[in-house]
């Protein structure tokens, strides 16, 4: 009943001429009745009433294109895009119209433009794949034959759960620095533990800039059968528990059919599809050719345009294939093949992966000066202090002067106090939240924005600290850092690909400041930053590659003194004081921040020294003073601190058992160096007030262990009717080589023995014997 419908729709438009739904309905009813001209006039009338209505213009374009009027359709789409040039719906509709008209290349350009603006459009991606020229299969000459690898594989070793028969990565770099990469894995799964390890596999990608395609994911059964199905899902790579939010996602592959004895083959392709390279035309990546399973063949192929310089580093890796050759089409191939790479068995305290596994590092940058200059151009506008930043810096300086005035100190002239105050402001007044979206994975947000919203990630906090110090006339440098747990890197080549953190360096005081280190003062640099590989960015003048200096033992000093009143039944009351500074202090500030939890925290900390203790009192220093050491004063009650030994008592002068060897060197031998953490020094003093008339039967001899990696000095004496035990302990190295490890372990065992000598106290009727 089209006539009745048209009559009602015209009445609706007469009552309300701007009713878009009625106008669209009437236009469709006119088309259904074959009146194209009337439908076109109706839409043009609507456009005249609302010239900014992009939807009506796109609808008109569709109508004209579908009815053989391509030129008029192009004009309608062009008018819509002139109003909204980034409207993906208009681009897609014009592309569809062009595709129907046989203009495939123009349609493909529209679709690709729409995908650059909205890469999540899965249907449009599939359409583009269907109509675009066949994607270049640059990986084809290097593909591994899974069946042949399985046939040629040697017999597995008894302790192996899985063996990687072949691993291939082929990366093709385009002139823009964007790239496409292909990964192939062929894994023989031997045990149920191997099944559990390989039942799922994931690849990361950025949907707005990259396209991921699973080319093959199959399980080959021992009887020759093949299971080609797999589970596939996506999940965000963000880590909200760390307050880190990324625009990257993880494509998860699951293999429920996998069983011991199966062969697993995975082929995945990853293409950069963004309009431009976030890092200008630069390219760099680190590819590891070893892992937790033995790899019979591990291969990396890099294809670059002829004339594009690539710099490489391949430590501990022998090439089994020609290193470089020129291919047809102006492409240069570089190839690395590692054979029978042994599995890396993890050890506690081992160095980072780049120090224990073979890898290839490639980059378009030759020197660190080149990297630093590029990075400075990227960030210099972001870190420039604005009026708001300068005003905040002056307020901080005024607070410093007022504080110094209150303490009777000169108001001016202490630049170190200003550095400390700025660091404290950034640590305490800006929350750690990382929005690693697009270029902001590398580029900080503008400092005034960080200041206004009071949150930021590592590079945001470092930039804000730098800008505040610049406003106060204090020079500081941004520092790109690779955390110690990832392992150190050789000096060549140079690239941004190796870094995962940012801090600040103040040359005047040689201070390294980490704005993300909560509860930390300027001297409390976290252990993960110490000894780490860094690039110090000199504004406009290149950079300096190196490592953050390791801490000295005295930088992380602590003391503890205990006044122990021992009763004849073995119970005791203890009054004491502990003080920590340096890298140890932030953990104490965090642990004792909540006043209501302090007794519980102290009981937990002291339980090994005084088993079964009860905390009666605890007082903590001002934890807001980040530049001060943290001190605790406490009173404890221990129901059984000494054991009955005949008619006497036996106890450990330094409290419960000390297990430095078990804690720091648990393995009997090592293949890799041991990273012990920050060097430290501590002094312990115990003063034991024995029951009235009691005396120590004998005192252990003094101990002095002085080794390159540590010091242990222990002394005992009687003083004023009390037994005094004092110890000075120091760890001098942040790292012990595998060759020195046996001596280091023996040293720690000696420390445990020195602190574990028992004391026997006897009542008055016993005569003392000679000291041993």
C-alpha positions as CSV (number, residue, x, y, z in Angstrom):
1,X,0.0,0.0,0.0
2,X,2.7,2.5,-1.1
3,X,0.2,5.3,-1.9
4,X,-1.2,5.3,1.6
5,X,2.3,5.1,3.1
6,X,3.5,8.0,1.0
7,X,0.5,10.1,2.0
8,X,1.1,9.5,5.7
9,X,4.8,10.3,5.4
10,X,4.1,13.5,3.5
11,X,1.6,14.5,6.3
12,X,4.3,13.8,8.9
13,X,6.8,16.0,7.0
14,X,4.2,18.7,6.7
15,X,3.8,18.6,10.5
16,X,7.5,18.5,11.2
17,X,9.7,19.3,8.2
18,X,13.0,18.3,10.0
19,X,11.9,14.8,10.8
20,X,14.8,12.8,9.3
21,X,13.2,9.4,9.8
22,X,10.0,10.5,8.0
23,X,12.1,12.0,5.2
24,X,14.2,8.8,4.8
25,X,11.0,6.6,4.9
26,X,9.3,8.7,2.2
27,X,12.4,8.7,0.0
28,X,12.5,4.8,0.2
29,X,8.7,4.7,-0.5
30,X,9.2,6.9,-3.6
31,X,12.1,4.6,-4.8
32,X,9.9,1.5,-4.2
33,X,7.4,3.1,-6.5
34,X,10.0,3.8,-9.1
35,X,10.1,7.6,-8.7
36,X,13.9,8.2,-8.5
37,X,13.7,11.9,-9.3
38,X,11.2,12.6,-6.5
39,X,13.4,10.7,-4.0
40,X,16.4,12.7,-5.1
41,X,14.5,16.0,-4.8
42,X,13.3,15.1,-1.3
43,X,16.8,14.4,-0.1
44,X,18.2,17.6,-1.6
45,X,15.4,19.5,0.1
46,X,16.5,18.0,3.4
47,X,20.1,19.0,2.8
48,X,18.9,22.5,2.0
49,X,17.1,22.6,5.3
50,X,20.2,21.2,7.2
51,X,23.4,21.7,5.1
52,X,25.5,20.1,7.8
53,X,23.7,16.8,7.8
54,X,26.4,14.4,6.6
55,X,24.2,11.4,6.8
56,X,21.7,12.7,4.3
57,X,24.5,13.7,1.9
58,X,25.9,10.1,2.2
59,X,22.4,8.7,1.6
60,X,22.0,10.8,-1.5
61,X,25.4,9.6,-2.7
62,X,24.3,6.0,-2.2
63,X,21.0,6.7,-4.0
64,X,22.6,8.3,-7.0
65,X,25.4,5.7,-7.3
66,X,22.9,2.8,-7.1
67,X,20.9,4.3,-10.0
68,X,23.5,4.9,-12.6
69,X,24.5,8.5,-11.7
70,X,28.2,8.1,-10.6
71,X,29.2,11.7,-11.2
72,X,26.4,13.2,-9.1
73,X,27.1,10.5,-6.5
74,X,30.8,11.6,-6.3
75,X,29.7,15.2,-5.8
76,X,27.4,14.2,-3.0
77,X,30.1,12.1,-1.2
78,X,32.7,14.9,-1.8
79,X,30.4,17.4,-0.2
80,X,29.9,15.1,2.8
81,X,33.6,14.6,3.3
82,X,34.3,18.3,3.0
83,X,32.2,18.7,6.1
84,X,33.5,15.6,7.9
85,X,36.8,14.4,6.3
86,X,37.3,11.7,8.9
87,X,33.8,10.2,8.8
88,X,34.6,6.5,8.3
89,X,31.0,5.7,7.4
90,X,31.1,8.2,4.4
91,X,34.5,6.8,3.3
92,X,33.2,3.2,3.4
93,X,30.0,4.1,1.6
94,X,31.8,5.9,-1.2
95,X,34.2,3.0,-1.4
96,X,31.2,0.6,-1.8
97,X,29.8,2.8,-4.5
98,X,33.1,3.0,-6.3
99,X,33.5,-0.8,-6.0
100,X,30.1,-1.3,-7.6
101,X,31.1,1.0,-10.4
102,X,34.3,-1.0,-11.2
103,X,36.7,1.6,-9.7
104,X,38.5,-1.0,-7.5
105,X,41.7,1.0,-6.9
106,X,39.7,4.1,-5.8
107,X,37.5,1.9,-3.6
108,X,40.5,0.3,-2.0
109,X,41.9,3.7,-1.2
110,X,38.7,4.7,0.5
111,X,38.5,1.5,2.5
112,X,42.2,1.8,3.6
113,X,41.6,5.4,4.7
114,X,38.6,4.3,6.7
115,X,40.6,1.5,8.4
116,X,43.4,3.9,9.3
117,X,40.8,5.9,11.2
118,X,38.9,2.9,12.7
119,X,41.1,-0.2,12.4
120,X,38.7,-2.2,14.6
121,X,36.3,-2.7,11.6
122,X,36.7,-6.4,11.1
123,X,34.2,-6.7,8.2
124,X,35.9,-4.0,6.3
125,X,39.3,-5.6,6.9
126,X,38.0,-8.8,5.4
127,X,36.6,-6.9,2.4
128,X,40.0,-5.2,1.8
129,X,41.8,-8.6,2.0
130,X,39.4,-9.9,-0.6
131,X,39.9,-7.1,-3.2
132,X,43.5,-5.9,-2.6
133,X,46.3,-7.4,-4.6
134,X,47.7,-10.6,-3.3
135,X,49.8,-9.9,-0.2
136,X,53.5,-10.4,-0.8
137,X,54.6,-13.7,0.7
138,X,58.1,-12.7,1.5
139,X,58.5,-15.5,4.0
140,X,57.9,-18.3,1.5
141,X,61.6,-19.1,0.7
142,X,62.3,-19.6,4.3
143,X,59.3,-21.7,5.5
144,X,60.1,-24.7,7.6
145,X,58.7,-28.2,6.7
146,X,57.2,-29.4,9.9
147,X,57.1,-33.1,8.9
148,X,60.7,-33.1,7.6
149,X,61.9,-31.5,10.9
150,X,60.1,-34.1,12.9
151,X,61.5,-36.9,10.8
152,X,65.1,-35.6,11.1
153,X,64.9,-34.8,14.8
154,X,67.2,-36.7,17.2
155,X,65.8,-38.8,20.0
156,X,64.6,-36.6,22.9
157,X,66.5,-36.4,26.1
158,X,65.0,-38.0,29.2
159,X,64.6,-34.7,31.0
160,X,62.9,-32.8,28.2
161,X,59.2,-31.9,28.2
162,X,59.2,-30.3,24.8
163,X,61.7,-29.5,22.0
164,X,61.4,-26.7,19.5
165,X,62.3,-28.4,16.3
166,X,62.2,-25.1,14.4
167,X,61.6,-21.5,15.1
168,X,61.6,-18.9,12.2
169,X,61.1,-15.2,12.3
170,X,61.2,-13.2,9.0
171,X,60.9,-9.4,9.2
172,X,60.6,-7.2,6.2
173,X,61.3,-3.5,6.8
174,X,59.7,-1.0,4.4
175,X,61.3,2.4,3.5
176,X,59.1,4.2,6.0
177,X,60.5,2.0,8.9
178,X,57.2,0.2,9.2
179,X,57.5,-3.5,8.9
180,X,55.8,-6.9,8.3
181,X,56.9,-10.0,10.2
182,X,56.2,-13.7,10.0
183,X,56.7,-16.2,12.8
184,X,56.7,-20.0,12.5
185,X,57.1,-22.4,15.4
186,X,57.3,-26.2,15.1
187,X,57.3,-27.9,18.6
188,X,57.5,-31.5,19.6
189,X,55.5,-32.0,22.8
190,X,56.8,-34.9,24.8
191,X,55.1,-35.0,28.3
192,X,52.0,-33.7,30.0
193,X,54.1,-30.8,31.4
194,X,55.0,-29.9,27.9
195,X,51.3,-30.0,26.9
196,X,50.5,-27.6,29.8
197,X,53.3,-25.2,28.7
198,X,52.3,-25.2,25.0
199,X,48.5,-25.6,25.2
200,X,48.2,-21.8,24.7
201,X,50.4,-19.3,22.8
202,X,50.0,-15.6,22.3
203,X,51.2,-12.7,20.1
204,X,50.9,-9.1,20.9
205,X,49.7,-6.4,18.5
206,X,48.3,-2.9,18.4
207,X,44.9,-3.0,16.6
208,X,45.0,0.7,15.5
209,X,48.4,0.2,13.9
210,X,48.9,-3.5,13.2
211,X,47.0,-6.3,11.6
212,X,47.5,-9.9,12.9
213,X,46.6,-12.9,10.9
214,X,46.9,-16.5,12.0
215,X,48.1,-18.3,8.8
216,X,48.2,-21.7,10.3
217,X,47.7,-23.3,13.8
218,X,47.5,-27.1,13.8
219,X,48.3,-30.2,15.8
220,X,49.9,-33.2,13.9
221,X,49.2,-36.5,15.6
222,X,51.7,-39.4,15.7
223,X,49.4,-41.5,13.5
224,X,49.7,-38.9,10.7
225,X,46.4,-37.2,11.4
226,X,46.0,-33.5,11.6
227,X,43.8,-31.3,13.8
228,X,43.5,-28.0,12.0
229,X,41.1,-26.4,14.5
230,X,42.1,-24.1,17.4
231,X,40.6,-21.6,19.8
232,X,41.3,-18.0,19.1
233,X,40.5,-15.0,21.3
234,X,41.7,-11.4,22.1
235,X,42.4,-9.7,25.4
236,X,43.9,-6.4,26.4
237,X,47.5,-6.2,27.3
238,X,46.8,-3.6,29.9
239,X,47.9,-4.2,33.5
240,X,45.4,-2.3,35.7
241,X,46.9,-3.9,38.8
242,X,50.0,-1.9,38.0
243,X,47.9,1.1,36.7
244,X,49.3,0.6,33.2
245,X,47.0,0.9,30.2
246,X,48.1,0.0,26.7
247,X,46.5,0.2,23.3
248,X,48.0,-3.2,22.5
249,X,46.2,-6.5,22.7
250,X,47.1,-10.1,22.9
251,X,45.9,-12.7,20.3
252,X,45.5,-15.9,22.2
253,X,45.7,-19.3,20.5
254,X,44.5,-22.4,22.3
255,X,45.0,-26.1,21.4
256,X,42.7,-28.3,23.4
257,X,43.5,-31.3,21.2
258,X,47.2,-31.2,22.1
259,X,48.6,-34.3,23.8
260,X,52.0,-35.9,24.6
261,X,53.7,-37.0,21.4
262,X,52.1,-34.4,19.2
263,X,53.7,-31.9,16.8
264,X,52.5,-28.3,17.1
265,X,52.8,-25.9,14.2
266,X,52.0,-22.2,14.4
267,X,52.3,-19.6,11.7
268,X,51.4,-15.9,12.4
269,X,51.8,-12.8,10.3
270,X,51.9,-9.3,11.7
271,X,51.7,-6.2,9.4
272,X,52.1,-2.6,10.3
273,X,49.0,-0.9,8.7
274,X,49.3,2.6,10.2
275,X,49.6,5.6,7.9
276,X,52.9,6.6,9.4
277,X,55.7,5.3,11.6
278,X,55.4,6.6,15.2
279,X,59.3,6.8,15.3
280,X,59.8,8.7,12.1
281,X,61.5,6.2,9.7
282,X,63.4,4.4,12.4
283,X,63.3,0.6,13.0
284,X,64.7,-1.6,15.7
285,X,64.0,-5.0,17.3
286,X,65.5,-7.6,19.6
287,X,64.9,-11.2,18.6
288,X,65.9,-14.0,21.0
289,X,67.0,-17.3,19.5
290,X,67.0,-19.3,22.7
291,X,64.5,-20.2,25.4
292,X,63.4,-22.5,28.2
293,X,63.3,-25.5,25.7
294,X,66.1,-26.8,23.5
295,X,65.9,-25.3,20.0
296,X,67.2,-27.5,17.2
297,X,67.0,-24.7,14.7
298,X,66.3,-21.1,15.4
299,X,66.4,-18.6,12.5
300,X,66.0,-14.9,12.1
301,X,65.8,-13.3,8.6
302,X,65.8,-9.5,8.1
303,X,64.8,-8.1,4.7
304,X,65.6,-4.4,4.1
305,X,65.5,-2.1,1.1
306,X,68.8,-1.9,-0.7
307,X,70.6,1.2,0.4
308,X,68.9,1.3,3.9
309,X,71.7,0.9,6.5
310,X,71.0,-1.6,9.2
311,X,73.3,-2.1,12.2
312,X,73.4,-5.3,14.1
313,X,74.7,-7.1,17.2
314,X,74.6,-10.9,17.7
315,X,76.5,-11.7,20.9
316,X,77.2,-15.4,21.6
317,X,75.7,-16.4,18.3
318,X,77.4,-18.2,15.4
319,X,76.1,-17.8,11.9
320,X,75.5,-21.0,10.0
321,X,74.3,-19.3,6.8
322,X,75.7,-16.5,4.7
323,X,75.3,-13.3,6.7
324,X,74.2,-11.0,3.8
325,X,73.1,-11.1,0.2
326,X,71.2,-9.0,-2.3
327,X,67.9,-10.4,-3.6
328,X,66.0,-9.5,-6.8
329,X,63.8,-6.4,-6.4
330,X,66.3,-4.2,-4.5
331,X,66.1,-6.2,-1.2
332,X,69.0,-7.1,1.0
333,X,68.7,-10.3,3.1
334,X,70.5,-10.7,6.4
335,X,70.2,-14.1,8.0
336,X,71.1,-15.7,11.3
337,X,70.7,-19.4,12.1
338,X,71.5,-21.0,15.4
339,X,71.5,-24.8,15.7
340,X,70.9,-27.0,18.7
341,X,70.6,-24.1,21.2
342,X,70.5,-25.7,24.7
343,X,67.6,-24.9,26.9
344,X,68.1,-22.2,29.5
345,X,67.4,-23.6,33.0
346,X,66.3,-20.8,35.3
347,X,68.3,-20.1,38.4
348,X,67.3,-17.8,41.3
349,X,69.0,-14.5,41.1
350,X,70.2,-15.1,37.5
351,X,70.9,-12.1,35.2
352,X,68.4,-10.9,32.8
353,X,67.5,-12.8,29.6
354,X,69.8,-10.7,27.3
355,X,72.8,-11.9,29.3
356,X,72.0,-15.6,29.2
357,X,70.2,-16.2,25.9
358,X,71.5,-15.7,22.3
359,X,69.8,-12.8,20.5
360,X,70.0,-10.5,17.6
361,X,69.6,-6.8,18.0
362,X,69.0,-4.8,14.7
363,X,68.5,-1.1,14.3
364,X,68.5,1.7,11.7
365,X,70.5,3.8,14.2
366,X,74.3,3.6,14.2
367,X,75.1,5.6,17.3
368,X,73.5,6.6,20.6
369,X,73.9,10.2,19.7
370,X,71.5,9.6,16.8
371,X,69.0,8.0,19.1
372,X,69.3,10.7,21.7
373,X,68.9,13.5,19.2
374,X,65.8,11.9,17.7
375,X,64.3,11.4,21.2
376,X,65.1,14.9,22.2
377,X,63.3,16.3,19.1
378,X,60.4,14.0,20.1
379,X,60.1,15.3,23.7
380,X,61.5,18.8,23.9
381,X,58.2,20.6,23.5
382,X,56.6,18.2,26.0
383,X,59.2,18.9,28.8
384,X,59.4,22.7,28.4
385,X,58.3,24.4,31.6
386,X,55.1,26.5,31.3
387,X,53.8,29.3,33.5
388,X,51.9,26.8,35.6
389,X,55.0,24.7,36.1
390,X,57.1,27.7,37.0
391,X,54.5,28.8,39.5
392,X,54.5,25.4,41.1
393,X,58.3,25.4,41.2
394,X,58.4,28.8,43.0
395,X,55.9,27.5,45.6
396,X,58.1,24.5,46.2
397,X,61.1,26.7,46.6
398,X,59.2,29.0,49.0
399,X,58.3,26.0,51.2
400,X,62.0,25.0,51.2
401,X,63.0,28.5,52.4
402,X,60.3,28.5,55.1
403,X,61.4,25.1,56.3
404,X,65.1,26.2,56.5
405,X,64.1,29.4,58.2
406,X,62.2,27.5,60.8
407,X,65.3,25.4,61.5
408,X,67.5,28.4,61.8
409,X,69.4,27.7,58.6
410,X,70.2,30.1,55.7
411,X,67.2,30.4,53.4
412,X,69.2,30.4,50.1
413,X,72.1,28.6,48.6
414,X,71.1,25.0,49.1
415,X,70.4,23.6,45.6
416,X,70.3,20.0,46.9
417,X,67.4,20.9,49.2
418,X,65.5,22.2,46.1
419,X,66.2,18.9,44.2
420,X,65.0,16.9,47.1
421,X,61.9,19.0,47.5
422,X,61.0,18.7,43.8
423,X,61.6,14.9,43.8
424,X,59.4,14.6,46.9
425,X,56.6,16.6,45.3
426,X,56.6,14.4,42.2
427,X,56.8,11.2,44.1
428,X,54.1,12.1,46.6
429,X,51.8,14.4,44.6
430,X,51.5,12.6,41.3
431,X,50.1,9.1,41.1
432,X,51.7,6.4,39.0
433,X,49.3,5.8,36.1
434,X,50.6,4.9,32.6
435,X,48.4,5.7,29.5
436,X,50.7,4.0,26.9
437,X,48.5,4.9,23.9
438,X,50.0,5.3,20.5
439,X,53.0,7.6,20.5
440,X,52.7,8.0,24.2
441,X,54.3,4.7,24.6
442,X,57.5,6.6,23.8
443,X,56.6,10.3,24.2
444,X,55.6,11.9,27.6
445,X,52.5,14.0,27.9
446,X,53.1,17.7,28.2
447,X,54.4,18.6,31.7
448,X,51.6,21.0,32.4
449,X,49.1,18.3,31.6
450,X,50.9,15.9,34.0
451,X,50.9,18.6,36.7
452,X,47.2,19.4,36.2
453,X,45.9,15.8,36.3
454,X,48.4,14.7,38.9
455,X,49.3,11.4,37.4
456,X,51.7,10.0,34.9
457,X,54.0,7.1,34.0
458,X,57.8,7.0,34.4
459,X,58.6,9.3,31.5
460,X,55.8,11.7,32.5
461,X,57.2,11.9,36.1
462,X,60.8,12.3,34.9
463,X,59.7,15.1,32.5
464,X,57.8,16.9,35.2
465,X,60.8,16.7,37.6
466,X,63.1,18.0,34.9
467,X,60.8,20.9,34.1
468,X,60.4,21.9,37.7
469,X,64.2,21.8,38.2
470,X,64.7,23.8,35.0
471,X,62.3,26.5,36.4
472,X,64.6,26.7,39.4
473,X,67.8,27.0,37.4
474,X,68.9,23.4,38.1
475,X,70.2,21.3,35.2
476,X,68.8,17.7,34.8
477,X,68.8,15.0,32.1
478,X,66.2,12.6,31.0
479,X,67.4,9.0,31.2
480,X,66.1,6.0,29.2
481,X,66.7,2.9,31.2
482,X,66.5,-0.9,30.7
483,X,65.7,-2.4,34.1
484,X,68.3,-4.7,35.6
485,X,66.0,-7.8,35.5
486,X,66.0,-7.7,31.7
487,X,69.7,-7.9,31.5
488,X,72.4,-5.5,30.2
489,X,72.9,-4.8,26.5
490,X,76.1,-4.3,24.5
491,X,76.8,-0.8,23.2
492,X,76.1,-1.5,19.6
493,X,73.8,-1.1,17.8
494,X,71.7,1.8,19.2
495,X,67.9,1.8,19.4
496,X,64.9,2.6,21.5
497,X,63.8,-1.0,21.4
498,X,65.9,-2.0,24.4
499,X,64.4,0.4,27.0
500,X,61.4,0.0,29.2
501,X,61.7,2.7,31.9
502,X,62.7,6.4,32.3
503,X,64.3,8.2,35.2
504,X,66.3,11.5,35.7
505,X,69.9,12.4,36.3
506,X,71.0,15.6,38.1
507,X,74.7,16.1,37.1
508,X,75.5,18.6,39.8
509,X,75.0,16.1,42.6
510,X,75.3,12.8,40.5
511,X,71.8,12.0,41.7
512,X,69.6,9.4,39.8
513,X,65.9,10.1,40.6
514,X,63.1,7.6,39.9
515,X,59.8,9.5,40.1
516,X,57.8,6.2,40.2
517,X,59.5,4.9,43.3
518,X,56.9,5.5,46.0
519,X,58.1,6.2,49.5
520,X,61.6,6.9,48.2
521,X,63.8,9.9,48.9
522,X,66.5,11.2,46.5
523,X,69.1,8.7,47.9
524,X,66.8,5.7,47.7
525,X,67.1,4.6,44.0
526,X,65.4,1.2,43.5
527,X,67.6,-1.8,43.0
528,X,66.1,-2.5,39.5
529,X,67.6,0.9,38.4
530,X,71.1,0.2,39.8
531,X,73.5,-1.3,37.3
532,X,70.9,-0.9,34.6
533,X,71.8,0.0,31.0
534,X,70.9,3.6,30.3
535,X,71.0,6.4,27.7
536,X,71.4,9.8,29.2
537,X,69.7,12.3,26.8
538,X,71.7,15.5,26.4
539,X,69.3,18.2,25.1
540,X,70.2,18.8,21.5
541,X,73.7,17.3,21.9
542,X,73.4,13.6,21.6
543,X,73.5,11.1,24.4
544,X,75.7,9.1,26.7
545,X,75.3,5.3,26.8
546,X,76.3,3.4,30.0
547,X,75.1,2.0,33.3
548,X,73.8,3.5,36.5
549,X,76.5,3.2,39.2
550,X,76.0,0.4,41.7
551,X,75.3,1.5,45.3
552,X,78.0,1.3,47.9
553,X,77.4,-0.7,51.1
554,X,77.3,2.5,53.2
555,X,74.5,3.9,50.9
556,X,72.2,1.2,52.2
557,X,73.2,1.2,55.9
558,X,71.1,-0.1,58.8
559,X,71.6,-0.5,62.5
560,X,69.8,-2.4,65.2
561,X,70.3,-2.4,69.0
562,X,68.5,-4.6,71.5
563,X,68.3,-4.5,75.3
564,X,67.3,-8.0,76.3
565,X,66.3,-8.8,79.9
566,X,66.5,-12.6,80.2
567,X,64.5,-14.3,82.9
568,X,65.5,-17.6,84.6
569,X,62.6,-19.5,82.8
570,X,64.0,-18.5,79.4
571,X,61.5,-15.7,78.7
572,X,62.6,-12.2,78.0
573,X,61.6,-8.7,77.4
574,X,63.3,-6.7,74.7
575,X,63.6,-3.0,74.1
576,X,65.3,-1.9,71.0
577,X,65.7,0.5,68.1
578,X,66.3,-0.2,64.4
579,X,67.3,2.3,61.7
580,X,67.5,1.9,57.9
581,X,68.5,4.1,55.1
582,X,69.0,4.0,51.3
583,X,67.2,1.5,49.2
584,X,66.0,-0.4,52.3
585,X,64.0,2.5,53.6
586,X,61.1,2.7,51.1
587,X,59.9,-0.8,52.0
588,X,59.8,0.2,55.7
589,X,57.9,3.4,54.9
590,X,55.3,1.4,53.0
591,X,55.1,-1.4,55.6
592,X,54.6,1.0,58.5
593,X,52.5,3.6,56.8
594,X,49.2,2.4,58.3
595,X,49.4,3.1,62.0
596,X,46.9,0.3,62.9
597,X,49.0,-2.3,61.1
598,X,52.4,-1.5,62.7
599,X,52.4,-4.1,65.4
600,X,51.4,-6.8,63.0
601,X,54.2,-5.7,60.6
602,X,56.8,-5.6,63.4
603,X,55.8,-9.1,64.6
604,X,56.2,-10.4,61.1
605,X,59.6,-8.8,60.7
606,X,61.0,-9.9,64.1
607,X,59.5,-13.4,64.2
608,X,62.7,-15.2,63.1
609,X,64.9,-13.2,65.5
610,X,62.5,-13.6,68.5
611,X,60.3,-16.6,68.0
612,X,56.8,-16.3,69.5
613,X,57.2,-12.6,70.3
614,X,54.5,-10.2,71.3
615,X,54.8,-6.5,70.4
616,X,53.9,-4.3,73.3
617,X,55.0,-0.9,72.0
618,X,56.1,0.4,68.6
619,X,57.0,4.0,67.6
620,X,58.0,5.1,64.1
621,X,59.8,8.1,62.9
622,X,58.1,10.7,60.6
623,X,57.6,8.6,57.4
624,X,56.8,11.7,55.4
625,X,60.4,12.9,55.7
626,X,61.7,10.9,52.7
627,X,65.3,12.2,53.0
628,X,65.6,10.9,56.6
629,X,66.4,7.3,57.6
630,X,63.5,5.3,59.0
631,X,63.7,4.4,62.7
632,X,61.6,2.2,64.9
633,X,61.6,2.0,68.7
634,X,59.8,-1.0,70.2
635,X,59.2,-3.1,73.2
636,X,58.7,-6.9,72.8
637,X,58.0,-9.9,75.0
638,X,59.4,-13.3,74.1
639,X,57.9,-16.2,76.0
640,X,60.8,-18.5,75.2
641,X,64.0,-16.9,74.0
642,X,66.4,-19.3,75.7
643,X,66.1,-23.1,76.1
644,X,66.7,-25.0,79.3
645,X,70.1,-26.7,79.3
646,X,70.5,-28.7,82.6
647,X,70.3,-26.1,85.3
648,X,71.3,-23.4,82.9
649,X,70.0,-21.7,79.7
650,X,71.2,-21.8,76.2
651,X,70.5,-19.1,73.7
652,X,71.7,-17.4,70.5
653,X,73.3,-14.1,71.2
654,X,72.0,-12.6,67.9
655,X,68.5,-14.0,68.2
656,X,66.9,-16.7,66.1
657,X,68.8,-18.6,63.4
658,X,70.4,-16.6,60.6
659,X,70.3,-18.2,57.2
660,X,72.2,-15.9,54.8
661,X,73.5,-18.9,52.8
662,X,70.0,-20.3,52.4
663,X,68.5,-16.9,51.5
664,X,71.2,-15.5,49.2
665,X,72.9,-18.7,47.8
666,X,70.5,-21.6,47.9
667,X,72.1,-23.6,45.0
668,X,75.1,-25.8,45.5
669,X,76.5,-24.6,42.1
670,X,75.6,-22.2,39.4
671,X,75.9,-21.9,35.6
672,X,75.1,-18.2,35.6
673,X,76.2,-15.2,37.7
674,X,74.3,-14.4,40.8
675,X,72.7,-11.0,41.1
676,X,72.6,-10.4,44.8
677,X,70.9,-7.0,44.7
678,X,72.0,-3.8,46.4
679,X,75.1,-3.9,48.5
680,X,74.4,-3.1,52.1
681,X,75.9,-2.8,55.5
682,X,74.4,-3.4,58.9
683,X,75.5,-3.2,62.5
684,X,73.9,-5.3,65.3
685,X,74.2,-4.8,69.0
686,X,72.6,-7.1,71.6
687,X,73.0,-6.4,75.3
688,X,71.8,-9.3,77.4
689,X,70.9,-8.7,81.0
690,X,71.1,-12.1,82.6
691,X,69.1,-13.2,85.7
692,X,70.6,-11.9,88.9
693,X,73.9,-13.6,89.6
694,X,74.0,-15.5,86.4
695,X,77.0,-15.5,84.1
696,X,77.9,-16.7,80.6
697,X,79.7,-20.0,81.0
698,X,82.0,-19.2,78.1
699,X,82.1,-16.7,75.3
700,X,82.8,-17.6,71.7
701,X,86.0,-16.3,70.2
702,X,85.8,-13.2,67.9
703,X,85.2,-13.8,64.2
704,X,86.6,-11.7,61.3
705,X,85.7,-12.8,57.7
706,X,86.9,-10.2,55.2
707,X,86.3,-11.2,51.6
708,X,86.1,-9.3,48.3
709,X,82.3,-9.7,48.3
710,X,81.6,-9.2,52.0
711,X,82.6,-8.6,55.6
712,X,81.6,-10.3,58.9
713,X,83.0,-9.1,62.2
714,X,81.6,-10.5,65.4
715,X,82.7,-9.8,69.0
716,X,81.5,-10.9,72.4
717,X,82.3,-9.3,75.8
718,X,81.0,-9.0,79.4
719,X,80.2,-5.4,80.4
720,X,78.7,-4.2,83.6
721,X,77.2,-7.6,84.5
722,X,75.7,-8.0,81.0
723,X,76.7,-9.9,77.9
724,X,77.3,-7.8,74.8
725,X,77.3,-9.2,71.3
726,X,78.1,-7.0,68.4
727,X,78.3,-7.7,64.7
728,X,79.2,-5.7,61.6
729,X,78.0,-7.3,58.3
730,X,78.4,-6.0,54.8
731,X,77.6,-7.2,51.3
732,X,80.0,-5.4,48.9
733,X,79.0,-6.7,45.5
734,X,75.7,-6.5,43.6
735,X,76.8,-9.4,41.5
736,X,78.9,-12.6,42.1
737,X,80.3,-14.4,39.1
738,X,79.6,-18.1,38.7
739,X,83.4,-18.7,39.2
740,X,83.3,-16.9,42.6
741,X,80.0,-18.5,43.7
742,X,81.5,-21.4,45.7
743,X,83.7,-19.0,47.7
744,X,80.7,-16.6,48.2
745,X,78.6,-19.5,49.5
746,X,81.3,-20.6,51.8
747,X,81.6,-17.0,53.1
748,X,77.9,-16.9,53.8
749,X,78.0,-20.2,55.6
750,X,80.8,-18.7,57.8
751,X,78.6,-15.7,58.5
752,X,75.8,-18.0,59.6
753,X,78.1,-20.0,61.9
754,X,79.5,-16.8,63.4
755,X,76.1,-15.5,64.2
756,X,74.8,-18.9,65.4
757,X,77.3,-19.7,68.1
758,X,75.2,-20.6,71.2
759,X,75.8,-19.1,74.6
760,X,75.2,-21.0,77.8
761,X,74.3,-19.0,80.9
762,X,74.5,-20.6,84.3
763,X,73.3,-19.7,87.8
764,X,75.7,-18.3,90.5
765,X,77.0,-21.6,91.9
766,X,78.8,-22.4,88.6
767,X,82.3,-21.2,88.2
768,X,83.1,-19.8,84.7
769,X,85.4,-21.8,82.4
770,X,88.0,-20.4,80.0
771,X,86.7,-18.9,76.8
772,X,87.1,-21.1,73.8
